Amino acid sequence: MIEHTVTFRLRHAWGSPAETDFLAAARELATIPGVRDFAIRRQVSPKYDHTFGITMRFADQAAYDHYNTHPLHVAFVRDRWVPEVAAFQEADFLPLPH
């Protein structure tokens, strides 16, 4: 199981229609086959300047690779993420053995 996590800050004003539209577009990523446990969350700690987090899980590397090359994901990154995200950090996690 791979857990893909990204935190980010948008260029849009908090609560704006542009912010709402971006988040709605991001939710469409959950429809890509292989995406599990998709969630978007608002970040509330004053210690961190990113305002949102997206998490999702994949059964294996093949499912994650499929997601990364899927046309919906590629178009979202190109058309929405690159022009609308001011800063981000991405991390991918594998569970530790027990």
TIRO-2110 file (N, C-alpha, C; in Angstrom, 1 decimal):
// TIRO-2110
0.9, -1.2, 0.0, N, 1, A
0.0, 0.0, 0.0, CA, 1, A
0.9, 1.2, 0.0, C, 1, A
0.6, 2.2, -0.9, N, 2, A
1.3, 3.4, -1.0, CA, 2, A
0.4, 4.5, -0.6, C, 2, A
0.7, 5.4, 0.3, N, 3, A
-0.1, 6.5, 0.7, CA, 3, A
0.6, 7.8, 0.1, C, 3, A
-0.1, 8.4, -0.8, N, 4, A
0.4, 9.6, -1.5, CA, 4, A
-0.3, 10.8, -0.8, C, 4, A
0.6, 11.8, -0.3, N, 5, A
0.1, 12.9, 0.4, CA, 5, A
0.8, 14.2, -0.2, C, 5, A
-0.1, 15.2, -0.4, N, 6, A
0.5, 16.5, -0.9, CA, 6, A
-0.2, 17.6, 0.0, C, 6, A
0.6, 18.5, 0.4, N, 7, A
0.1, 19.7, 1.1, CA, 7, A
0.4, 20.9, 0.2, C, 7, A
-0.5, 21.9, 0.2, N, 8, A
-0.3, 23.0, -0.7, CA, 8, A
-1.1, 24.3, -0.3, C, 8, A
-0.7, 25.4, -0.9, N, 9, A
-1.3, 26.7, -0.7, CA, 9, A
-1.7, 27.2, -2.1, C, 9, A
-2.9, 27.6, -2.3, N, 10, A
-3.4, 28.1, -3.5, CA, 10, A
-3.1, 29.6, -3.7, C, 10, A
-3.1, 30.0, -4.9, N, 11, A
-2.9, 31.5, -5.2, CA, 11, A
-4.2, 32.2, -5.0, C, 11, A
-5.3, 31.5, -4.8, N, 12, A
-6.6, 32.1, -4.7, CA, 12, A
-6.9, 32.5, -3.2, C, 12, A
-7.8, 33.5, -3.1, N, 13, A
-8.2, 33.9, -1.7, CA, 13, A
-8.9, 32.8, -1.0, C, 13, A
-8.8, 32.8, 0.3, N, 14, A
-9.5, 31.8, 1.1, CA, 14, A
-11.0, 32.0, 1.0, C, 14, A
-11.7, 30.9, 0.7, N, 15, A
-13.1, 30.9, 0.6, CA, 15, A
-13.7, 31.5, -0.7, C, 15, A
-12.8, 31.8, -1.7, N, 16, A
-13.2, 32.4, -2.9, CA, 16, A
-13.8, 31.4, -3.9, C, 16, A
-14.6, 31.8, -4.8, N, 17, A
-15.2, 30.9, -5.8, CA, 17, A
-14.0, 30.2, -6.6, C, 17, A
-12.9, 30.8, -6.8, N, 18, A
-11.8, 30.2, -7.5, CA, 18, A
-11.3, 29.0, -6.7, C, 18, A
-11.2, 29.2, -5.4, N, 19, A
-10.7, 28.1, -4.5, CA, 19, A
-11.7, 27.0, -4.5, C, 19, A
-13.0, 27.3, -4.4, N, 20, A
-14.0, 26.2, -4.4, CA, 20, A
-13.9, 25.5, -5.7, C, 20, A
-13.8, 26.2, -6.9, N, 21, A
-13.7, 25.5, -8.2, CA, 21, A
-12.5, 24.6, -8.3, C, 21, A
-11.3, 25.1, -7.8, N, 22, A
-10.1, 24.2, -7.8, CA, 22, A
-10.3, 23.0, -7.0, C, 22, A
-10.9, 23.1, -5.8, N, 23, A
-11.1, 21.9, -4.9, CA, 23, A
-12.1, 20.9, -5.6, C, 23, A
-13.1, 21.4, -6.2, N, 24, A
-14.0, 20.6, -6.9, CA, 24, A
-13.3, 19.8, -8.1, C, 24, A
-12.4, 20.5, -8.8, N, 25, A
-11.7, 19.8, -9.9, CA, 25, A
-10.7, 18.8, -9.3, C, 25, A
-10.1, 19.1, -8.1, N, 26, A
-9.2, 18.1, -7.5, CA, 26, A
-10.0, 16.9, -7.1, C, 26, A
-11.2, 17.0, -6.6, N, 27, A
-12.0, 15.8, -6.2, CA, 27, A
-12.2, 14.8, -7.3, C, 27, A
-12.2, 15.3, -8.5, N, 28, A
-12.3, 14.4, -9.7, CA, 28, A
-11.2, 13.4, -9.8, C, 28, A
-10.1, 13.7, -9.2, N, 29, A
-8.9, 12.7, -9.2, CA, 29, A
-9.3, 11.4, -8.5, C, 29, A
-10.3, 11.5, -7.6, N, 30, A
-10.7, 10.3, -6.9, CA, 30, A
-11.4, 9.3, -7.9, C, 30, A
-11.8, 9.7, -9.0, N, 31, A
-12.4, 8.8, -10.0, CA, 31, A
-11.5, 8.0, -10.8, C, 31, A
-10.2, 8.3, -10.7, N, 32, A
-9.2, 7.5, -11.5, CA, 32, A
-9.1, 6.1, -10.9, C, 32, A
-9.2, 5.1, -11.7, N, 33, A
-9.1, 3.7, -11.2, CA, 33, A
-7.8, 3.5, -10.4, C, 33, A
-8.0, 2.8, -9.3, N, 34, A
-6.9, 2.5, -8.4, CA, 34, A
-6.7, 3.5, -7.2, C, 34, A
-7.4, 4.6, -7.3, N, 35, A
-7.3, 5.6, -6.2, CA, 35, A
-8.3, 5.1, -5.1, C, 35, A
-7.7, 5.0, -3.9, N, 36, A
-8.5, 4.6, -2.7, CA, 36, A
-8.4, 5.7, -1.6, C, 36, A
-9.4, 5.7, -0.8, N, 37, A
-9.3, 6.6, 0.5, CA, 37, A
-8.9, 8.0, 0.2, C, 37, A
-9.5, 8.6, -0.9, N, 38, A
-9.2, 9.9, -1.3, CA, 38, A
-9.8, 10.9, -0.3, C, 38, A
-9.0, 11.9, 0.1, N, 39, A
-9.6, 12.9, 1.0, CA, 39, A
-8.9, 14.3, 0.7, C, 39, A
-9.6, 15.3, 0.8, N, 40, A
-9.1, 16.7, 0.8, CA, 40, A
-9.4, 17.3, 2.2, C, 40, A
-8.4, 17.9, 2.8, N, 41, A
-8.6, 18.5, 4.1, CA, 41, A
-8.0, 19.9, 4.2, C, 41, A
-8.6, 20.7, 5.0, N, 42, A
-8.1, 22.0, 5.3, CA, 42, A
-7.1, 21.9, 6.4, C, 42, A
-5.9, 22.5, 6.2, N, 43, A
-4.8, 22.5, 7.2, CA, 43, A
-5.1, 23.7, 8.2, C, 43, A
-5.0, 23.4, 9.5, N, 44, A
-5.4, 24.5, 10.4, CA, 44, A
-4.2, 24.9, 11.4, C, 44, A
-3.1, 24.2, 11.3, N, 45, A
-2.0, 24.6, 12.3, CA, 45, A
-1.4, 25.9, 11.8, C, 45, A
-1.2, 26.8, 12.8, N, 46, A
-0.5, 28.1, 12.4, CA, 46, A
1.0, 27.9, 12.2, C, 46, A
1.5, 26.7, 12.4, N, 47, A
2.9, 26.4, 12.3, CA, 47, A
3.3, 26.1, 10.8, C, 47, A
2.3, 26.0, 9.9, N, 48, A
2.5, 25.5, 8.6, CA, 48, A
1.7, 26.4, 7.6, C, 48, A
2.4, 26.9, 6.6, N, 49, A
1.6, 27.9, 5.8, CA, 49, A
0.9, 27.3, 4.6, C, 49, A
0.9, 26.0, 4.4, N, 50, A
0.1, 25.3, 3.4, CA, 50, A
-1.4, 25.3, 4.0, C, 50, A
-2.3, 25.4, 3.2, N, 51, A
-3.7, 25.5, 3.7, CA, 51, A
-4.6, 24.3, 3.4, C, 51, A
-4.1, 23.4, 2.5, N, 52, A
-4.8, 22.1, 2.2, CA, 52, A
-3.9, 20.9, 2.2, C, 52, A
-4.5, 19.8, 2.3, N, 53, A
-3.8, 18.5, 2.1, CA, 53, A
-4.7, 17.6, 1.4, C, 53, A
-4.1, 16.8, 0.5, N, 54, A
-4.8, 15.8, -0.3, CA, 54, A
-4.1, 14.5, 0.0, C, 54, A
-4.8, 13.4, 0.4, N, 55, A
-4.3, 12.1, 0.6, CA, 55, A
-5.1, 11.1, -0.2, C, 55, A
-4.4, 10.1, -0.6, N, 56, A
-5.0, 8.9, -1.3, CA, 56, A
-4.1, 7.7, -1.1, C, 56, A
-4.6, 6.6, -1.4, N, 57, A
-3.8, 5.3, -1.3, CA, 57, A
-3.9, 4.5, -2.5, C, 57, A
-2.9, 3.7, -2.8, N, 58, A
-2.8, 2.9, -3.9, CA, 58, A
-2.4, 1.5, -3.4, C, 58, A
-2.9, 0.5, -4.0, N, 59, A
-2.6, -0.9, -3.6, CA, 59, A
-1.2, -1.3, -3.8, C, 59, A
-0.6, -0.7, -4.9, N, 60, A
0.8, -1.1, -5.2, CA, 60, A
1.4, 0.0, -6.2, C, 60, A
2.6, -0.2, -6.5, N, 61, A
3.3, 0.7, -7.4, CA, 61, A
2.7, 0.8, -8.8, C, 61, A
2.2, -0.3, -9.3, N, 62, A
1.5, -0.3, -10.6, CA, 62, A
0.3, 0.7, -10.6, C, 62, A
-0.5, 0.6, -9.5, N, 63, A
-1.7, 1.5, -9.4, CA, 63, A
-1.3, 2.9, -9.3, C, 63, A
-0.2, 3.2, -8.5, N, 64, A
0.3, 4.5, -8.4, CA, 64, A
0.8, 5.1, -9.7, C, 64, A
1.6, 4.2, -10.4, N, 65, A
2.1, 4.6, -11.8, CA, 65, A
1.0, 4.9, -12.7, C, 65, A
-0.1, 4.1, -12.7, N, 66, A
-1.3, 4.3, -13.5, CA, 66, A
-1.9, 5.7, -13.2, C, 66, A
-2.0, 6.0, -12.0, N, 67, A
-2.6, 7.3, -11.6, CA, 67, A
-1.7, 8.5, -12.1, C, 67, A
-0.4, 8.4, -12.0, N, 68, A
0.5, 9.4, -12.4, CA, 68, A
0.4, 9.7, -13.9, C, 68, A
0.1, 8.7, -14.7, N, 69, A
0.1, 8.8, -16.1, CA, 69, A
-1.3, 8.9, -16.7, C, 69, A
-2.3, 8.8, -15.8, N, 70, A
-3.7, 8.9, -16.3, CA, 70, A
-4.0, 10.3, -16.9, C, 70, A
-4.7, 10.3, -18.0, N, 71, A
-5.0, 11.6, -18.7, CA, 71, A
-5.7, 12.6, -17.8, C, 71, A
-6.5, 12.2, -16.9, N, 72, A
-7.2, 13.2, -16.0, CA, 72, A
-6.2, 13.8, -15.1, C, 72, A
-5.3, 13.0, -14.5, N, 73, A
-4.2, 13.5, -13.6, CA, 73, A
-3.3, 14.5, -14.4, C, 73, A
-2.8, 14.0, -15.5, N, 74, A
-1.9, 14.8, -16.3, CA, 74, A
-2.5, 16.2, -16.7, C, 74, A
-3.8, 16.2, -17.1, N, 75, A
-4.5, 17.4, -17.4, CA, 75, A
-4.7, 18.3, -16.2, C, 75, A
-5.0, 17.7, -15.1, N, 76, A
-5.2, 18.5, -13.8, CA, 76, A
-3.9, 19.2, -13.4, C, 76, A
-2.8, 18.5, -13.5, N, 77, A
-1.5, 19.1, -13.1, CA, 77, A
-1.2, 20.2, -14.1, C, 77, A
-1.3, 20.0, -15.3, N, 78, A
-1.0, 21.0, -16.3, CA, 78, A
-1.9, 22.2, -16.3, C, 78, A
-3.2, 21.9, -16.2, N, 79, A
-4.2, 23.0, -16.4, CA, 79, A
-4.6, 23.7, -15.1, C, 79, A
-4.5, 23.0, -14.0, N, 80, A
-5.0, 23.6, -12.7, CA, 80, A
-3.9, 23.7, -11.7, C, 80, A
-3.1, 22.6, -11.5, N, 81, A
-2.1, 22.6, -10.4, CA, 81, A
-1.0, 23.7, -10.7, C, 81, A
-0.4, 23.6, -11.8, N, 82, A
0.7, 24.4, -12.1, CA, 82, A
0.4, 25.9, -12.1, C, 82, A
-0.7, 26.3, -12.7, N, 83, A
-1.1, 27.8, -12.6, CA, 83, A
-1.7, 28.3, -11.3, C, 83, A
-2.3, 27.4, -10.5, N, 84, A
-3.1, 27.8, -9.4, CA, 84, A
-2.5, 27.5, -8.0, C, 84, A
-1.4, 26.7, -7.9, N, 85, A
-0.8, 26.3, -6.7, CA, 85, A
0.4, 27.2, -6.5, C, 85, A
0.5, 27.9, -5.3, N, 86, A
1.6, 28.8, -5.0, CA, 86, A
2.8, 28.0, -4.4, C, 86, A
2.5, 27.0, -3.6, N, 87, A
3.6, 26.2, -3.0, CA, 87, A
3.0, 24.8, -2.6, C, 87, A
3.9, 23.8, -2.6, N, 88, A
3.4, 22.5, -2.2, CA, 88, A
4.6, 21.6, -1.8, C, 88, A
4.2, 20.6, -1.1, N, 89, A
5.2, 19.5, -0.7, CA, 89, A
4.5, 18.2, -0.9, C, 89, A
5.2, 17.3, -1.4, N, 90, A
4.6, 16.0, -1.7, CA, 90, A
5.4, 14.9, -1.0, C, 90, A
4.7, 13.8, -0.6, N, 91, A
5.4, 12.7, 0.1, CA, 91, A
4.6, 11.4, -0.2, C, 91, A
5.3, 10.4, -0.4, N, 92, A
4.7, 9.0, -0.6, CA, 92, A
5.3, 8.1, 0.5, C, 92, A
4.3, 7.4, 1.1, N, 93, A
4.7, 6.5, 2.2, CA, 93, A
4.4, 5.1, 2.0, C, 93, A
5.2, 4.2, 2.5, N, 94, A
5.0, 2.8, 2.5, CA, 94, A
4.9, 2.4, 4.0, C, 94, A
4.0, 1.5, 4.4, N, 95, A
3.9, 1.1, 5.8, CA, 95, A
5.2, 0.4, 6.2, C, 95, A
5.5, 0.6, 7.5, N, 96, A
6.7, -0.1, 8.1, CA, 96, A
6.2, -1.5, 8.4, C, 96, A
7.2, -2.4, 8.4, N, 97, A
6.8, -3.8, 8.8, CA, 97, A
6.5, -3.8, 10.3, C, 97, A
5.6, -4.7, 10.7, N, 98, A
5.2, -4.8, 12.2, CA, 98, A
6.4, -5.3, 13.0, C, 98, A
END
